[in-house]
Amino acid sequence: MSAELYRNNADDCRQRSLQARTPADKANWLKIAEEWQKLAEEVDAGNICEIGLKAKGT
């Protein structure tokens, strides 16, 4: 998965948090969004590989 897809997932979770029926649901959606955002940042920083890309030298 690409950093862009991770960011899109984070945005989707933030949108879902706006429609949450309870404060707990909203908090959960925001927590999931934060985790997707962290994954995107890790890919951008080169700390993790994007799934589906060939490893160097293969």
Secondary structure, 3 states (H helix, E strand, C coil): CCHHHHHHHHHHHHHHHHCCCCHHHHHHHHHHHHHHHHHHHHHHHCCCCCCCCCCCCC
